[in-house]
Amino acid sequence: MHGTIVDVSASNPAFSKLVTALTAANLVGVLQGPGPFTVYAPTDVVFDKVPAPLLNLLLSDPSGALTSVLTYHVTPGIQDLRLSFVPRDLRTVQRQEVYAERERSTLFINSSRVIDSPILTDNGVIYVVDSVLLPQYR
């Protein structure tokens, strides 16, 4: 079939930095599990836009800040956001919500645009987004 979210991401060179971050945060095993999960995945091009000091801060705290940011990109279950869409909040694994909305034919997660067709995997679905989603810290 397709492979897990991690298998599909690891086989796509555009997601190498995401896979590196998932490995650093010890989340590979979770996203290889049965799920299902919906992942809002930034590509390497998107990670390259993150200011170096912020990226270094996240990578220096893999079990804290990095895990928080990465789990903010994951919602439990398969979210099919393509058909009969109603704007809604989706609770992430990180326990905060992202807001999904459609403007004409463009799907947004928070203010991040979904830039490709959903990628189906054996344990969920991947939506490719054009920015790194950051949780709200209080």
N, C-alpha and C positions, 0 to 999 in steps of 0.2 A: 504494500500500500504506500502511504506517504512517508511514514516515520513520525516520530514524536516532534513536538515543537523544537526541542533541542537538535534533533537529527536534521530537520529541515533547515533550521537556522545555521547549523554548522556546515551544511553542504552548500550554502549560499555565501559567496565571498563578501557580499554587501553587508552581512551581519557579523563579520568577524569580531568587531569591537563589542558588540552586544554579547556574543558568546564568551569573550574574554571577561567581561564584567560579570556575567552570570557565574562563571567559574570562580572568580575572585570572591563572590558573595556566597558561594556554596549553594546556589539555587539550581544547578544543573539537574540534580537528582529529583527535585520537586517537579520540574517541568518535563522530565522524562516519565513521570508517574502517570497514572491513569487519567487524572484530571476529571472532567475536561476543563480547559482553560481558554480564555481569550487574551491574547497578548497584543499590545499596541507597541510595535517594534520600530525604533529608530534605526536607520542604516548607518554605516560608517561615515557617510557624508554628513549626516546630521550630528553624529558625535564629534566630528571635526569642528563644528560650529560652537561647541561648548567651550567657554573660556578656559584656558589651561589651569588657572588657579582653582576654579570650581571642580574641574575634572580631577585634578590632583587631590583635592580635599575629599571627594567621594571615594577615590581609589585608596586613600590612606585610612579609611574607616569602612572596610568591607562588611563587617557584621552590623554596622549601625547605619550611617548615612547612605551608603551604596545599596544596601539591602532595602532600605526604605524607598529609595527612588525606583529601584527595579521592580519591587512588588507593587508600586503605584501604577505600573504599566500592565498589570495582570488583573483580570476579573475572573471569578470562578464561573464555570459553565461556558457554554458556547453562546456568544452574543451575535445573533445574525442581524446586523444593522443595515442590511441592504433593502429588505422588503417591508412594506407597510410600517414605515418608520414613524415613531412618535418621539420627540425629544425627551430625554430622560437622564436621570442620575444613575450611575452604575457604581456599586460598591466594589472597591478594589481589594485585593488580598492585603494590601497595606492598611486597610480599614478606613481610608478616606474615599471620597467619591470623585469620579470623573464625570463630566457632562458630555453626553453624546447628542449631537444635533445635526440636522441636514439643512443645508442651504442650497436649494435647487438640486443639482446632481452631486454636490460635494458634501462629503461626510466629515464632520469635525469631532475630535475628542478634545474637550476643553477648547483651546484655540489652535490646536494642532490639526492640520489637514491630513486626512487619509489619502495617500498618493498612489495607491495601487489596488488592484483587486485583492480580496481576501485570499489568504493562502490556507487551504485546508490541510490539517494534519491528522494523525491517528488519535491524538488526544486534545484536539481543539482547533483553534483558528488564529491566524496571525493577520493583523491589520498593520500595514506599513504606514508610519506617521512621519511628518516632516519636521518634528522637533522633539526634544527630550521633555517628557512631562515631569514637572516638579511638584511634589506634594506641598501642601500649605503647612508650614511650621508655625506653631503658636508659642 
